[in-house]
Amino acid sequence: MPGKLKAKIVAGRHLPVMDRASDLTDAFVEVDDEDLQDEPLQVTVLDHDTYSANDAIGKVYIDIDPLLCSEAASVISGWFPIYDTIHGIRGEINVLVKVELFNDLNRFRQSSCGVKFFCTTSIPRCYRAAMVHGFVEELVVNEDPEYQWIDRIRTPRASNEARQRLISLMSGELQRKIGLKVLEMGGNAVVGYLQCFDLEGESGLVVRAIGTACTLDKISSGSAPNTTTHIHPNTAPASNACNSPSKDGKEPVFGEDLLSSSGPPTPFRALPTSSSSPPPFSPSKPCSRQSSSSDTDLSLTPKTDTLSLPGSGSVGCGHGTAPRATTPPPPSSTRSDSALLRKSVSFTEDLLLAASVLCAECDKTEAGLSSVIRNGQWGKRREGSRAFEDPAQTADADSSRAEGTEFPFFTLTSFPPGFLVHVGGVVSARSVKLLDRIHNPDEPETRDAWWEEIRQEIKSHAKALGCHAVVGYSESTSICEEVCILSASGTAAILNPRYMREGCLDIGITDHRLCRLKKKAQGEVNATAISNLLPFMEYELHTQLMNKLKLRSMNALFGLHIQISVGENMLLGLASATGVYLTALPAPGSIQIAGKTPGDLSNEHHILTIQKRINDTIAKNKELYQINPPEVSEEVVGSPIPEPRQRSRLFRSHSESSDEVSELDLSHGKKDAFVLEIDDTDAVEDIHSLLTDAPTPAGFYSCNTEIMPGIYNWTSAVQMFTSVRVFRLSNVNLTNQGLNKIFTDLCENLLKSFYFKLRSMIPCCLCHLNFTVAVPEEELIQVAVTAVAMTFDKDQNQEKPPDKPITKGCSETEEQLQFPLELCADSSSANSQTSSKISGIAHLLTNTLGTVSLLTPAAKLCQNQLVMVRSAVSSLERSSPLPEGRSRSLRSNRSFGGSSVTVVKMTPLSFLPGTRIIKYLGIINMFFIRETTSLREEGGVSGFLHSFIAEVFAMVRAHVAALGGNAVVSYSMKECVFMENPNKNQAQCLINVSGDAVICVRETDQEPVPSNIGQTCTSGTDGAT
Amino acid sequence: MAVELDVFVGNTTIMDEEVYQLWLDGYTVNDAVKVRIEGGVMEECEASADVLLSDTMDQYRTFQMCERLLHSPAKLANQLLFQIPPHRQAVLIERYYAFDDVFVREVLGKKLSKGTKKDLDDISAKTGVTLKSCRRQFDNFKRVFKVVEELKGPLVENIRQHFLLSDKLARDYAAIVFFANNRFETGKRKLQYLTFQDFAFCAGQLINNWTVGAVDNMVEDMDVDLDKEFLQELKELKILITDKDLLDQHKSLVCTALRGKTKAFTEMEANFKNLSRGLVNIAAKLTNTKDVRDFFIDLVEKFIEPCRSDRWTAADMKLYLTHYTNSAHILDTFKHQVVWDRYMGVIKSCIFKMYHD
């Protein structure tokens, strides 16, 4: 791409002494950048030596992509750490970079200048989505320099730098290719951009990325109705940008203008007839689609007997193609005609069903695993909806599906209200591949085909759930030697491109295909150990989660994150989720304990004791979280109230039930389907440990989602941290049980450490607490966590608006707790001989209407509640005396307390509490290698990694500051590969981080909004107080 | 099962002040954990010993990484590796440069050389300050000394600016540097009763009155060396004891003024000549470096000890010295009033400070 790059080296400081004799350094720089877009600007700092070769001090890589975007930064200027892969940071140089672009008019252009990338998995704050085009993916392969013959003769530094350079080249290329795809689709941005590296070893180095192509419009300060920009950012971290402009009718995807054609009464109008409709939704408020959609969500609670179920079955894949972007579809009058009104009664059953999938899972032996799930679950599903099925609608849905994009996937986790009509549940697929079987490893075709396969499977799973789209979609791999597990997961959902339209869910589709797939896979190949183990592991993880959930009296899981890691001699699975109690769903049943030998009196007594303890615990938890039985939920119109639940330990026991599947009458939903059989001592121990779960220290809360429901009054104190632990399993002959216990303890201890370290922040909540596990070597387990601790104000006033109906479960207590569940299952595995495909298991974990975020770490809890809150606030806000958007205080907190270094806050979340993002400056995507040959001298492995992580933070902050930013949101450490050789006193580590550089300003708090939110939600879920 | 690697890195560097102090005090990780457990922090947050150990190790590593920066505190403010709020930076620096009075008392006036550093284990054993801490403190002294030695301008201000220390701490360091530079003897048994703060006060007096910077508005020269010209001029004071008339006259003036005002009058009158000779001789000998070093011991031997054996009270001392100084002005033939005042001003304050048990 034609352009002129100007780089000026302004100054240097803190340079290392390179000349022992004089204690000086004769530093000079070399600047190198061949290709603007693919390659970062590379500044090499050297020490001049007259008689010998110049010594390298280090390098600075500056990604100049943000400069290629007209809207982002215009100049990069600031201090950059000089980084050397052997010595780490060695001083800093001040660099100023400018780019002058010539117009890129070539029609067959190879560049994709101007396409913005966002790691954030929601529509970025200061934009609104004019169009969501859909899924984009790309993958590039190259030979790994570490495995090239030349690596034998070059220095480690040269090798590391070659690798770093290659990877940034590849990610540049990847980004450019994706950018081109986006431009072809007519979009201008990629949201939820997820880039990963696969270090395949001999077979190559893969950089792959997925994202959601969008057309984003910048919200100009004056025009946008400030419905949500004023919302307390904590409660509405996402999607506020896109729901606000809904009035202008320019949103073919999020809201096609079909008002006129929608025949049936809108839910909006219908709702007031419902006795308990909350005031924020009163008709007095502007009739924006957004508000009605919120109402729509409301109306979907079991109570409503008005026929206000929104959403058409014809959604999903239908939107997102480029043609549609430019040509809005014809008025859907025909569709709405054919759309059958579906009573909410049926929906209620769906909800019940959703909750009882938990039960369904337990009602099968392991052998019959997936088919039972399907039959139980989906058979029921069909039954529940039979009466309302409409052939026409089904056909309609099919046709619309046909014209959809190839993969109706969205990497987003938050959507504008009403965008999601129905959430089907978790879909996931895994596949085990052998890397040494790739025919031409240097070409991407094979990997493309693998992922294609997986995505097809996910798509079919989603279809099987009656959904046409997958949201919160993500992909990952785990590689050990030549075995590679590819995983993909997401939440199947039905999207609604048209508001105000009654629709019928196409739920008649069964999922038999899933089962067949699985059988086929097992039948066709000699199932390898891994592929055989995978489904069982996943099943078990789910079972454990469900048990925990029941024990905590919760009925839904959010942010489910299942991770399978493969090692030489074990498979490691970790599932975390945040449990909540939704009043819209039936309360969970109790857990029954059954002994194996009924005749044994002492045993029976023992079981009784345990049963009593379980019951007590459940009762206690119910009290703790103030959970009310679902009977009362009939009074509730509106928010499903999330109730956090305690984190629980691994609970390993076989759940076998003699209940027949048919007894799982989901329409009744309250069956106690949980029967835990104590068949060995381990299980007893597990139950004991379960019951004696160490409580979290007072003042701490934690969740693995973006925010914790019930806490809205965040203060601005945030502390992001990265923690890595590596454990060596000393006893090789551990049983699965033993391994489980150890692994659980590891996670538990890690959490305890966090609580202790962050005790000065009390009261605070650890958000986005997701564990990443890896098995770097035999007997080694590596756990990495990047999370953020945020403080909140405990003394928030809790007054409720007088006209607000009291919802049940709203009065939360201080003891309200919420923790991710972690479970694990390990087992030995032999190397697989073949690549065998594992069919994914589609589990419906939650099923709530309008629930916008599921499954991904960034998922927000209880979106549909937030949706309503947001609408509520919009009406409240109009009367607020505050000026809108931009005119508010722009006080920047960039310079802080006289420090000469810009304070850069970092968070894995998409927002910073107490602040408003006013500008996105570009994506941060950095890859570093650090190596040492003096491990002991650097403080051992911990010292080495500690300083490396600190250095990575420093380099991220420096880049953000140079762009003029003061924060990184959606930060994540994608990769942390650590290798050591203590005998040689060597270690090497690769770290890949990404995030969005932003400018944020302090949110002025004079406005009443936060407290209003507090109120609205307080009545719902105000846990913090 | 063993933890092979365990790190926790915050975007904002997390530092526990208690652990920092333990680190500064030279505790090993295990000892620090013990102290923390005894301190009851476990109950505070339901932590286990493992958690404490992990936390302590993390913090120790962080401090070790920061130490390099603390050696030139100005770097701490503009380095990029650790994001530390400014107020916390100040605490880190201040604590790092803080020292134990018992330790500094041992090395005060000694050459800050490798030789002295070798004796640190003896000092450690004697004072009970850990060797690690001794080393840190010694290196701090040396570092500050090296930096300000060559700098022009006021000593205290230089230290304050280069090391971002509080005024109080900067003054203490100025004293240490001043003592080290002039190698004042402080270790003799007779001086053992004096504390570091006594000496620091005296150093302040000397710096403010007897150095070049004290009179020359601190532009050209340094604060660390005594004003050579002034020391030469001090020789002139000898006339007060060599001229018999002057000595008698001085004595009678002082005695007249003191008579009936103190119980120790008899002793004062009897000892006047001895005491006066002592003080004036100290002044006259200060041109010799060796005698400068003995300045404090001379003060004690020639003045403080005789007075103490005569059981003067502090008030007696004050009274005596005031009249002793002032009476010299009335002496007709004594022409060195300015030098006398400059000399006696410091001597008076020093003796007041040093005259205690």
Interface residues (C-beta under 8 A of the other chain):
Chain A: R13 H14 W79 P81 I89 E92 A694 P695 P697 Q719 M720 F721 T722 S723 V724 R725 V726 F727 R728 L729 S730 N731 I742 L746 N749 K752 S753 F754 Y755 F756 K757 L758 R759 L780 Q782 F896 G897 G898 S899 S900 V901 V903 V904 K905 M906 G939 V941 S942 G943 L945 H946 S947 I949 A950 E951 F953 A954 R957 A958 F978
Chain B: M1 A2 V3 E4 L5 D6 V7 F8 V9 G10 N11 T12 T13 I14 E44 C45 E46 A47 S48 D50 V51 L52 S54 D55 M57 D58 R61 T62 Q64 M65 K75 A77 N78 Q79 L80 L81 F82 Q83 P85 P86 H87 Q89
